[in-house]
């Protein structure tokens, strides 16, 4: 029993910290628009994201919003909810933001508009954290847009770089289209049920007369999530946006933004459209098709890439397919909390290993060694530590027991067997085998190939190195510590099913 | 005499499809923005009509949110189209193709 009990709204403190940090950065930029004090700007952002991470960690440990205290905390008439799952994902997002900010300090040296960069990143983080607490279609849409709009601007951050602008444009075009589809889907669900709050929607689904309208609405809502998580059929933006954006932002979007899309999808489909109530759409089958298609498209497209960053972008599409198993294996006989928990645990491990891999790309861009596989030849002779970390990330992404990726993929495999969906298990194994080939191409280039001529590295930026080191340590630590993580995820998932 | 609520669904579907058609066939980025706006407003028609039908205000209030977000989205979109024009001397969305898979 805590000595002081906080008011209920204090459960939203992590999001408030993110928003406040963004505002502090805006105010600083308004007062000192010409300032190039990047250490101060990065420092403010780092303090903000660490504070948010600390508060979330404290809540997780203290049991805020979890069954062992007073259960889920509902705010604003049940439109926001803070529970184990939202805290789990807020912690994930805050960790990714911390790594990204740390790396951006070196990466952004010499660039203008740094204050805007950091404050947009903080606003996007606010939106992503809100997505994990959204408990009504209204808050879901607003928080999804709050996460998306700053992301468009962040991708187009290098406004004199054609690649960055093109990436921003494509991300924006697909994003605007899919958010319009999402909004129309929400309006159809409202038309069929008369409410937007998840529990109320679930209550009204059974006796709606507009079954066709509801079904169409659910399909359109799936489309909205497919965009946010970079799944087929709305994955086209992902390779372009990740390749064109500055590398820390690619890491941010492919890890945190994807996780936020998934947590919202988990909540919507388990709370608002429970499979035993909704007869209109068998969304489990829809997700089985999407999962297999996403895995296969992502991994086989990654095989053919010449640029490492683009390969990672397609691999990130493939990983979205793996996580979709968490929704696709929710069949009648399955242990729902285990299936869902496996997806959550994979997203957490993925957040560290994938952000780490993109931060290594940031380091390579900082050194200006080039973008193709050949350009990475012999990099280990110059920077053995960073290359060792990158090898850990890649092998963990492939699912070898060098990092937590091994167990999280194994759990997903168990989940698909538990759900009795053999095709998911088969697709997971085949795709993991395929992915090992293209991941090891990078490792081979770095460690085995001879450097081509004038490979020389002059600087070893501290911030980037620190971020990569933290990500690597976390990836490796998640191997022995996977048990407690999976247990936390299962407990969080249990409240939803 | 009141209009049956199904007619609103039909109207919104027509508006939505008009917007979708515009996105698929037009190449001008500004027309794209207008088409997205049409699609969002199709959603608003549903929300307002069914808000009246069910007699609760949820839909109407959410329609206000959607409008505000649509405006924010256009603001970001115009910014990106502006830098697109500066870099590619055109706002044709099919011209920006430096990256290919």
Interface residues (C-beta under 8 A of the other chain):
Chain A: X137 X138 X141 X142 X145 X149 X152 X153 X156 X159 X160 X161 X162 X163 X165 X166 X167 X168 X169 X170 X172 X173 X176 X177 X179 X180 X181 X183 X184 X186 X187 X188 X190 X191 X194 X195 X196 X213 X239 X240 X243 X244 X301 X304 X310
Chain B: X9 X12 X16 X19 X23 X29 X32 X33 X36 X39 X40 X42 X43 X44 X45 X46 X47 X49 X50 X53 X54 X56 X58 X59 X61 X62 X65 X66 X69 X72 X73 X76 X77 X79 X80 X81 X83 X84 X86 X87 X88 X93 X96 X97 X98 X99 X101
